[in-house]
């Protein structure tokens, strides 16, 4: 089981969230949790935006969530 | 429970895109109202419904949220109403709305709402879609585990609405079921809440829903780095094309109607000041603005359709990187796009932007986007001064100039945003965290109700602000009357003429004479009034149909091309709209920022016009 950060996933890769760390902005981590990006959620990086592949869209707990790789890197994942 | 002296209130709360507004429309039908912009701090969507027993209840549609831990002004409204800390009364019953196709996520908020202590009933919306995807739920088990009533609904087909209302009304009665329901601690941690959601779903799910494939399939094209961008540009292109070409016929009908009306009024009323007031002041002034109703409605239909289908969030996703270049958030794309119709809904749409600095930057630059009120002025001046020669293929010079003016507004907005984010509003770039909702067919009822609301606001504005200004301009341009046997035109002796001449020295360097000054003054209150004002000032006698054409001919004779170009540039930049000023003051909670907008945009307009006029003279267009 290799540990990585969510922002390091490539398009089409799947993983499971192992830890959501407190992000640079207060309250951001909590909102990520509330939107379903929380420990144990299985995630898949589904889309990459144009002009450099950032932001990305991640499917988690049935919802499709867009975020930038920078913020996604506050989330630690383990490969399935 | 207390006795209710007045009509009891039921509030709808749920995640964004859970079909809450569709449910609200199904419950209230046409019996709803949206609080107007001026003077109201909270946009409240409220309606009423009659329960089976004959009892009438008020229904409040709260802004969508992921939790009561609010991050945007919109979410703060939901929090304040539900916690009873806003100036509005706390609802007697909360209808928690969950998207049945995604209970894993949407039940998180429901558990939070359940902990509030207000009687709560759960509406499992979009139940048809969930069933089609194979979901089999044990509703009784779900009710048992949640401790609240659960009603499956299909808002777009009005299924389950009556049952939902009955269940909600049942809790209004003293000793209703909701208040006594078992309720765990309200301050459950987010992680614990979702663990509880998983436990409840394990107990109540007989068969899980298969994941939807359609949204991912559509997105493979629509958010594709290359095709997605191309399609987005095509969609926006179609939108603007439609605003100009599809609106032409209804605009002609309105113009013709106004023409008949003013002819009729002239024939029926005895000639004199009252006749002139009604024909030249009211019918001509208000009519010049009413002509834009078709364009505004077309633009809003596009925006509402794109929003309702789920595409708008994709556009924000695609644009985030580019918007980031000027320090703006991907979410700022939607408010800025709405500002093409009118800066007022644009500024109001900034409520979905979480970061205050980001939100303020977007509010400051939104009025630079070319709103529909500038169109009459652009159309008049381009028609009068720009030859409609073919440039290349289907491209003609008039259309290109129009496109150039739009482009100038966009570039100015982006440049100013970049400037503000590097100076007075500098700070780290706020994060992007946004759901891309599942695609769905836009509900025509939702779009129609949204359009009716926009039309109502526009007509109200035409009937109040613009009506009053039209009468005022007519009065200033008509009195005092010229002395008998004067060679000068009557306007020369009027109050308007005196004011125009007083400010002429400041406008001379821009190529504007005192008559343009007269028209610019009411134009500061509402841009589109300028066309009518110019007509009055130039004493163009024809009204209604053909008015702009003949006014254009008079201007083409009287002005140089340099003056016309200078005035066009003035209109690109100048902040001339009392309503926007009022909304900006309300949304920023002080006069400081609207004052700053007025000053900076006027300065920009003055310098832009000055440069344009000088350049045009240099190139021999004087």
Interface residues (C-beta under 8 A of the other chain):
Chain A: X23 X24 X25 X27 X28 X30 X31 X32 X33 X34 X35 X36 X38 X39 X46 X47 X48 X49 X50 X51 X52 X53 X54 X55 X57 X61 X62 X63 X64 X65 X66 X67 X68 X70 X71
Chain B: X66 X67 X69 X71 X101 X102 X104 X105 X108 X109 X190 X191 X194 X211 X215 X216 X219 X223 X225 X226 X228 X229 X313 X316 X317 X318 X320 X321 X322 X330 X428 X430 X431 X432 X433 X434 X435 X436 X437 X438
